[in-house]
Amino acid sequence: MEDASELATMHGRDWPEATAPRLVKTLVLKATARHVRNPNGYTQSRAGDETLAWSDAHGRDAGAVYFTREEIRLLEELAGRKRGISSVVVSAWDTKPQRDDGAGFVPVDYGGDGFPFFGDAVSPW
């Protein structure tokens, strides 16, 4: 169960054990139960005419504690780590941070908001 908890931390975040969401605890228990049912990582068992296959255990997951893709997605969402496109502020290396008073903006000729200019030197324009 410790391995599953560490894996949940990797895919989500480090939840305190006492206050972890119930769904995180459920996912950790499911991953642990999968490992306990098949600790050797068998993907197929055959006895005479009968064959038993574990379709969810393959490759690197066989014989190890693992989360399915859906469980990983749930852990990421619970941690607030949604995938997709987002907007972030980008600035050049070693420039002054943006100020709220409008300083550091160059006026534009189309009447919109000023263009950010945060160089250390004073512009000759």
CORHU-V176249 format. One record per residue. RES is the residue in three letters. SS is DSSP state (A for helix, B for strand, O for the rest). PHI is phi in whole degrees, 0 to 359 (999 if undefined). D_FIRST is the distance of its C-alpha to the first C-alpha in Angstrom with 1 decimal. Layout:
res=RES ss=SS phi=PHI d_first=D_FIRST
res=RES ss=SS phi=PHI d_first=D_FIRST
This chain:
res=MET ss=O phi=999 d_first=0.0
res=GLU ss=A phi=296 d_first=3.8
res=ASP ss=A phi=298 d_first=5.4
res=ALA ss=A phi=295 d_first=5.1
res=SER ss=A phi=295 d_first=6.2
res=GLU ss=A phi=296 d_first=8.7
res=LEU ss=A phi=294 d_first=9.8
res=ALA ss=A phi=296 d_first=10.5
res=THR ss=A phi=295 d_first=12.4
res=MET ss=A phi=295 d_first=14.3
res=HIS ss=A phi=277 d_first=15.4
res=GLY ss=O phi=248 d_first=16.1
res=ARG ss=O phi=205 d_first=16.5
res=ASP ss=O phi=273 d_first=15.1
res=TRP ss=O phi=279 d_first=14.9
res=PRO ss=O phi=297 d_first=15.1
res=GLU ss=A phi=302 d_first=12.3
res=ALA ss=A phi=287 d_first=15.2
res=THR ss=A phi=245 d_first=16.9
res=ALA ss=O phi=295 d_first=14.5
res=PRO ss=O phi=301 d_first=16.1
res=ARG ss=A phi=301 d_first=15.2
res=LEU ss=A phi=295 d_first=15.1
res=VAL ss=A phi=296 d_first=12.4
res=LYS ss=A phi=298 d_first=10.2
res=THR ss=A phi=298 d_first=11.4
res=LEU ss=A phi=295 d_first=10.8
res=VAL ss=A phi=296 d_first=7.0
res=LEU ss=A phi=294 d_first=7.2
res=LYS ss=A phi=297 d_first=9.8
res=ALA ss=A phi=295 d_first=8.2
res=THR ss=A phi=294 d_first=5.6
res=ALA ss=A phi=297 d_first=8.9
res=ARG ss=A phi=301 d_first=10.9
res=HIS ss=A phi=291 d_first=9.4
res=VAL ss=A phi=293 d_first=9.7
res=ARG ss=A phi=291 d_first=13.2
res=ASN ss=O phi=216 d_first=14.3
res=PRO ss=O phi=293 d_first=12.7
res=ASN ss=O phi=274 d_first=16.1
res=GLY ss=O phi=75 d_first=16.5
res=TYR ss=O phi=293 d_first=19.7
res=THR ss=O phi=255 d_first=21.5
res=GLN ss=B phi=203 d_first=24.3
res=SER ss=B phi=229 d_first=25.3
res=ARG ss=B phi=227 d_first=29.0
res=ALA ss=B phi=223 d_first=30.8
res=GLY ss=O phi=66 d_first=34.5
res=ASP ss=O phi=271 d_first=35.2
res=GLU ss=B phi=259 d_first=31.8
res=THR ss=B phi=232 d_first=29.2
res=LEU ss=B phi=239 d_first=25.7
res=ALA ss=B phi=236 d_first=24.1
res=TRP ss=O phi=256 d_first=20.7
res=SER ss=O phi=287 d_first=22.1
res=ASP ss=O phi=272 d_first=19.0
res=ALA ss=O phi=251 d_first=17.8
res=HIS ss=O phi=204 d_first=20.2
res=GLY ss=A phi=57 d_first=21.0
res=ARG ss=A phi=291 d_first=18.4
res=ASP ss=A phi=282 d_first=15.7
res=ALA ss=O phi=297 d_first=16.4
res=GLY ss=O phi=82 d_first=14.1
res=ALA ss=O phi=231 d_first=11.5
res=VAL ss=O phi=285 d_first=8.6
res=TYR ss=O phi=210 d_first=11.1
res=PHE ss=O phi=250 d_first=12.5
res=THR ss=O phi=286 d_first=16.0
res=ARG ss=A phi=301 d_first=19.0
res=GLU ss=A phi=296 d_first=19.4
res=GLU ss=A phi=294 d_first=15.8
res=ILE ss=A phi=296 d_first=16.5
res=ARG ss=A phi=299 d_first=19.8
res=LEU ss=A phi=297 d_first=18.5
res=LEU ss=A phi=298 d_first=16.2
res=GLU ss=A phi=297 d_first=19.3
res=GLU ss=A phi=294 d_first=21.5
res=LEU ss=A phi=296 d_first=19.5
res=ALA ss=O phi=274 d_first=19.6
res=GLY ss=O phi=82 d_first=23.3
res=ARG ss=O phi=254 d_first=23.3
res=LYS ss=O phi=280 d_first=25.6
res=ARG ss=O phi=273 d_first=27.0
res=GLY ss=O phi=135 d_first=30.8
res=ILE ss=O phi=266 d_first=33.9
res=SER ss=O phi=219 d_first=34.5
res=SER ss=O phi=255 d_first=37.4
res=VAL ss=O phi=227 d_first=37.3
res=VAL ss=O phi=280 d_first=40.0
res=VAL ss=O phi=238 d_first=41.1
res=SER ss=O phi=221 d_first=43.6
res=ALA ss=O phi=287 d_first=45.2
res=TRP ss=O phi=299 d_first=44.2
res=ASP ss=O phi=62 d_first=46.0
res=THR ss=O phi=251 d_first=47.6
res=LYS ss=O phi=283 d_first=48.1
res=PRO ss=O phi=291 d_first=45.8
res=GLN ss=O phi=292 d_first=47.2
res=ARG ss=O phi=248 d_first=49.1
res=ASP ss=O phi=282 d_first=49.7
res=ASP ss=O phi=276 d_first=53.4
res=GLY ss=O phi=90 d_first=54.2
res=ALA ss=O phi=292 d_first=55.0
res=GLY ss=O phi=93 d_first=53.8
res=PHE ss=B phi=246 d_first=54.8
res=VAL ss=B phi=265 d_first=57.6
res=PRO ss=O phi=295 d_first=59.7
res=VAL ss=O phi=245 d_first=59.8
res=ASP ss=O phi=273 d_first=62.9
res=TYR ss=O phi=258 d_first=61.4
res=GLY ss=O phi=79 d_first=61.1
res=GLY ss=O phi=268 d_first=57.3
res=ASP ss=O phi=295 d_first=54.9
res=GLY ss=O phi=295 d_first=55.4
res=PHE ss=B phi=272 d_first=53.7
res=PRO ss=B phi=293 d_first=51.4
res=PHE ss=O phi=220 d_first=52.9
res=PHE ss=O phi=242 d_first=51.3
res=GLY ss=O phi=289 d_first=53.1
res=ASP ss=O phi=285 d_first=54.3
res=ALA ss=O phi=277 d_first=57.8
res=VAL ss=O phi=282 d_first=60.3
res=SER ss=O phi=290 d_first=61.2
res=PRO ss=O phi=281 d_first=64.9
res=TRP ss=O phi=285 d_first=65.2
